[in-house]
Every structure is written in structure tokens, then in C-alpha cells.
Amino acid sequence: MFNNSDFSFNLNINTKYIGEKVKIPDFNWYAERIIPYLSQEYHIIEYKFEFTF
């Protein structure tokens, strides 16, 4: 938690990748499952994904 309205979390267990050879997380997979829940429960208005390799 950064303040009353900003938070961050890491998805690093059983990460879903776009391919087996290319280790880039499948951000769409996460967005389709997480964003609707967060929008409904916490009324989020903005989100972003970052990738660090």
C-alpha cells in the first residue's frame, strides 16, 4: 500500500506466460480475471502492468 488509494502486488507464483519459450507474462490472462473483481470491489479507475526481467 502506498496511500489510501494506491497499491501494488506481484504475481510470481505459477506465472502464466504467453509461450513456453518466451517468458513474458500473459498480462491479458491476469487482466481478464483480476481487473473485473478489483473494479467491482474497490472501484478502480486506472491500472497498469509492468514487466521486469
QUIBEL-V364884 format. One line per field, one symbol per residue. ss: DSSP state (A for helix, B for strand, O for the rest). burial: I if it has 24 or more other C-alpha atoms within 12 Angstrom, else O. Layout:
ss->???
burial->???
This chain:
ss->OOOOOOOOOOOOOOOOBOOOOOOOBOAAAAAAAAAAAAAAAAOOOOOOOOOOO
burial->OOOOOOOOOOOOOOOOOOOOOOOOIOOOOIOOOOOOOOOOOOOOOOOOOOOOO
